[in-house]
Amino acid sequence: MFDFEKKFSEHLAAFIEDEDLSDEEIEEMIPELYEKWLETPADWLCGKAPGSYYKDYAPAELAEEMGKYVFSGMAVPEILIDGIFEKKEAVYPYLISLLLNYEGEKSAELKTAVVNLIGELGLAHPYEYYIGVISGSTEPGDFPEACATELKETQGMYVDRLIEAYESAESAYASDCFLDILSGLPYDERTYSYALEKFLFSESKKEFYASCLGKLGNPDALPFLEEEISRGDISYYEYEALRNAIEELGGEVTGERDFEGDKDYESLMREWGKDDKS
């Protein structure tokens, strides 16, 4: 494995050292320098050009190479991704095999990388598998979150299946994750009913359920949101989430609230104060 980014940075540093150029001139030249570097044979690659290094790799080798980078903790280089892209249809079965079957070292990291790569390559996602991953998750993590991100792009194709998964979810995390996904999909009365139920009867995470109602766009939720925001004991973050949801639904929040003493509000004010001074 090679750290291609580091190698190009070293190449660029050597070039800058020999030239009298401004930062703006260097920035303008980087794309051209990079393209030339990709096409130039390199001793550290036994005479191969970086841009064609993976040209002769078999599909299985390309998938394996990606795994090696993940295991090493290094970012998967764009040069490798480009090599996979050129043979993406042939590499695809190996990516799916890694996703469905690999359970070894750094399994979550590898599978997250595969999910992201499938999206980057424009290949078909195994959405049913993603639903299963979320259903089996009890807490947030990069892998279930990557699956959720892709499910949010399915439009209305999996609404019934997601509703079913929501109804049978065994963990609070999975339940909320499915509700979050559903709230961003085309409106479904069942999703609205579940989001409103959660908002009304849950003792915590009111701000999250309020945001779900805001995204769903049904103004019937306004009275419930307005009643909640009128309470005097809500936190700053709850207030902001409720106000945003009310405004998303066409309502209006008037008057000012004093959140002095709210630790989150005061922390945010301190951060804003630092920004104003910088």
N, C-alpha and C positions, 0 to 999 in steps of 0.2 A: 504493500500500500504506500501511496505517496500523498503528502500534504500539498496538493496542487496550489491551493491558495497561498500557502507560505512560499512556495517556489516562485510564484508570480510576483509576490511582494518583494522577494529578494531581487528578482530581475528588475522590477521597477525601481527599487532603491539604487541599484547599480547604475541604471540609466540616468536617474536624477542627479547622482553624484557627478556624472560626466557632463551635465548640461547646465547652463545658466538660464533657468526658466522660472517664471512666477507660478504660484500655486494654481492660479486660474488656467494658465497654459498647460500645466501638467494634467489638471483635471480634464481638460478638453482632449488631451492626447491619449488618455488611458484606454478608451475603447479600441482605438487603432493599434496601440501597443499590445493590447491583450490579444487581438485577432492575429497579429503578426507572431506573437509568442506561441499561440496555439499551433501555428503552422510551421514553426521552426524546430528541426530535429534537435534533441537534447541529449547530452552525454549521460545524464542521470537516468534517462529512459532507454539507454543502449541504442541511441540513434533514432528513436521514434519521436515524432512530434506529439506534444501533449494532446492536441485535438484529435488525433487518430489513435491514441494509445489503446483504447478499448475496441477498436474496429474489428479485430480478429477474435474477440472473446465470444464464446458460445453463450446462448441465452441463460443456461443454468449457471455459468460462471459469472455472468453479470449480476444475477440475483445473489449469488454467494458473496461477490465482492461488496455489494451494498451492505449485506449483513456484517461483514468484517469491519466496515467503517462504523456501523452502529455499535458493535461490541467494543471497539477501540475508544469510543467516546468522541471521535472526530466527526465533523459534519460530512455528510455525503457530498462529494464534489460535483459541481455542475457538469464537469466533463464526463463523469460516470453516468449521471442522469441523461445527458445527451446521448451517450452510447446505448443506454437502455431504450431511450425514445426511438432510436433508429430501428430497433428490433422488438418494439413493445408488444406486438401481438404474440411473438414467440416467447418472450419473457413472462408474459401475463400468467400462464399456468403455474410457473414457479413462485411468483409473488403470492398467488392465491394459496398455494400449498404452504408457504411460510405462514400466512395469515391463519389458516385453519388448523395447521398441525404442529407448528413449532411451540414447544413448551420449555425450552432450555433457558440458558443464561440470558438475562436482559430481554425476556420475552415481551414485556409490555413496550419497551423502547423500540424493539424491532418491529412489532406489529403496528405501532403508531407511525413509524416511518413508512411502512408498506401502505397503510391507509392514505397517508398524505401523498405518496408517490403515485398511487392509482389515480387519485384525483388530478395530480399534475399531468399525468399522461393522457387523461381523458378517457380512461378505460372504465368498464362496467364495475360498479361496486357491488359486493355481496351484502345487500341491505338486510336480508333476513339474519345473516350472521351478526351484523352490527346490533340489531335489536336484541339478539341473544346475549351479546357482550354486556350491554347496558343492563339487561334483566338480571344478570349474574353479578353485577357490581354493587357493592355496599357503600362505597365512598368515591369522591371525585378522583380522577386520574387522567393522565394524558391520553391513554388508550380509549377509555369510554367516551371522553370528551371529543376525540377525533371522530369516533363513530357517530356521535350526536351531531357534530358539525355537518357531516355528509348527509345524514338523514334529514336535516333541515332544508336540504336542497332538492328533496324529492317531490315538491309540490303536493298534489293530493293523492299520489299513487299508493301510499302506504298508510293512509289515515286509519282505515279499519283495523289494520294489523297493529298500529301504534296504540289505538284505543284499547285493543285487547291486551296488549303488553302493559299498558298503564293499569288496567283493571286487575291484572294478576301480579303486579309488581310486589316483590316480597321485602324490598328495602325502601326506606324513605328517599334515599338518593335516587334509585331507579325510577320511583314514582314521579319525583320532581323533574328528573331529566326528561322523561317522556312528556310530561305536561309542558315543559319548556319548548320541546320540539313541536308539539301539536299546536301550541299557541302561535307559532310563526308560520304555520301552514294555512291553506285556504280555510275559511271559517267553517266550523262544524258545531252544531248546537250542543253535541255531547261534550266537546272540549270546554265550551263556555260553562256548562252545568258543573263540570268537575272543578274548573278553576274557581267559580263562585263558591262552591261548597268548601273548598280548601280555604278560601279567603275568609269566609264567615265563621268556620268552626275550628280553624287551627289557631293555637295560642302563640305560635312563633312564625317567623318568615312571612309576615303579612306583606312586607315590601315586595317579596318575590311574587306572591300570588297577585298582588296589585299590578305588577308589571305584565303578568300573563293576561289579565283582564284588559289592560290597556292595548296590548298587541292584538287581541281578538276583535276589538273595535265595536263591541255591542254596547250602545249607550244605556241599555237597561241596567248596567252595572253602576251607573253614576250615583244613584242614591246611596248605595252601600259604601262606595268609596268616600263620598262626601260626609257620611255619618262618621266613618272611621277617622277622617282627617280633622274632624271637629273636636276630637278628644284632646284633652289637655296634657296627657301623659305620654304621647308618642315621641319617639326619638327623632333626631334630625334626619337620619337616613330613611326612616319610615315616612316621614313627612314629604321628603323629596320624591320618593317612589310613588306615593299616593298622588301628589300634585301632578307629576308627569303623566300618570295614568288618567287622571281626570281630564287633563288638557288634551291627551290623545283622543279621548272620547267626545271632545267638543265642549267640555265643561270649563269652568273658570274658578280659580282660587283667589279670593280677595283677602286683603288684610295682611299684616306682618305677624310673624311668630318670633318670640324671643327664645333662642336656644342656648343662652348663656348657662354654663354648667354642664351642658352635654359634651362629654369627652370627645366624641367624634367630631362634633361641630367645632369645638375649640382647637382641636388638632388641625383640622382643615384650615381654619383661620390663620393659624400660625404658619402653615405651609404657604398660604397665599401671601402672607406678609413677607416671607422670605423671597418669594418670586417677585414681588413689587420692588424689593430693594436691589435685586440683581440686575 
